[in-house]
Amino acid sequence: MEPWIIILGICGIYLLITLVMGIVPGLKVTDSTAGYVAGDRAMNVLVLYFVLGASIFSSFAFLGGPGWAYSRGAAALYIIAYGAIGMVPFYFFGPKARKLGNKYGFVTQAELLQDRFNSKFLSVLLAILTVVVLIPYLTLQMKGAGLVLNTISEGAIPEWLGAGIAYIVVLIYVFFSGVMGVGWTNTFQGIFMLVIAWFLGIYLPNEMYGGIGLMFTELINSGFKLALTAPGLDASGQPWDWWGFSSAVLVSAMGFSMWPHFFMKAFAANSDRTIKLTVVLYPTFQIFLIPILLIGFSAVLAFPGVTPADSILPHVLINMDLPVVLIGLVCAGTLAASMSSGDAIVHAAASVGVRDGLSKIPVIQSWIDKAVSNERKLIRIAVILISLVAYYYAVFSSTDIVSLLLGAYGGIAQMFPLVFAMFYWPRATGKGALAGLIGGIITTLIFLNMPELKPLPMHEGIYGLIVNVTLLVSVSLKTKPESVERIKRYTEF
């Protein structure tokens, strides 16, 4: 029997276990929108930690992280830099959001912002933004799953089929179980990934060089020395400037807790203490990114010229003399990285798209009002449609995995000024919030598509934030304040 068949068999067993673990928790929540979207607000520290942690240990980490270390050297450290501080805002925003969700029935980020700024149009705009930025994020996960199964099968399974196999499993348990299916599968997948990551990160440098220190000594003595000099290399292989590195860290840190599939977990937590303890513990996940980067560094001299760089992990596995069962477990761990983010993303995109976008259309709102179950039906339909759109881009897009995510961060970071103003600036108005968000998004898109216009080589999201904050403040000060009663809900706890 061909080794790749055994490897695929192990991955198949993993997919089956994940499917069962994803469906069973959904049987225990109430048959309501709050149950499907917020898990009856019952997540404990263990589940919340792994839901949020496994979301960063995605295809971006298991494939993109080693890919950047392999091709761009020290530039990959930006991942650890922003991950260590990105959840800090959630320590302050999360408990406030949870209290308001409990009191007023909110289950999405956009519902909070709509209520605070008294604007249905803002709700629809946020729904559109959420779906638009989460689709590339979901595409990233699908590309990762397809790449892994294609590489380990030695091309027998094309990438389009590999992505389809993994995400049919995700689609089934998200469709039936909602957020609790996401929560418990992420806990299983997170533990599995951490074990695999540390094993590989230590094993590969020892096997190839005799140790991690010896590996870096050889890299320094080779032509890779320039890449190891901070801040590493850019996408063209030239030294990356500090403007680009620092702005990438800043945008990513500001956008980190703004991702709807992150922020919405505040509504699922069972207490304020759960949220705060999770945030305090969360930086420990960055420790587990270290072996991920070591995997990429270990392959630089042993396997030069591998393209795309994102495929370096599966490439190393199939070209080293490793036990077939071990390769199968590692590949299953890589699939876990992809799926543990993809399930949370598609669930959040569908929930926000329906509750904050489609439900604002009078005809659809009337249909939802006729039966409580109609909204859940629509969210489940949206889960399918969004998955299909992301799958289309996963099959036909050629953008590398980390760049795809980094580009999406510029858009999602534009929510940060609005969320901050919602809780900490009573004078902020709905018109100011709209002006800031629209101006920030337009500015980000302009510089994303025409980078030659940038006065400084910073991430386009920084320019968007500058325009965003300027418009938010100036327009708010020139427009009528929101009602005192409305503002008190968000500033007095």
Secondary structure, 3 states (H helix, E strand, C coil): CCHHHHHHHHHHHHHHHHHHHHHHHHHHCCCCHHHHHHHHHCECHHHHHHHHHHHHCCHHHHHHHHHHHHHHHHHHHHHHHHHHHCCHHHHHHHHHHHHHHHHHCCCCHHHHHHHHHCCHHHHHHHHHHHHHHHHHHHHHHHHHHHHHHHHHCCCCCCHHHHHHHHHHHHHHHHHHHCHHHHHHHHHHHHHHHHHHHHHHHHHHHHHHHCCHHHHHHHHHCCCCCHHHCCCCECCCCCECCHHHHHHHHHHHHHHHCCCHHHHCHHHHECCHHHHHHHHHHCCHHHHCCHHHHHHHHHHHHHCCCCCCHHHHHHHHHHHCCCCHHHHHHHHHHHHHHHHHHHHHHHHHHHHHHHHHHHHHCHHHHHHHHHCHHHHHHHHHHHHHHHHHHHHHHHHHCCCCHHHHHHHHHHHHHHHHHHHHHHHHCCCCCHHHHHHHHHHHHHHHHHHHHCHHHCCCCCCHHHHHHHHHHHHHHHHHHHCCCCCHHHHHHHHCC
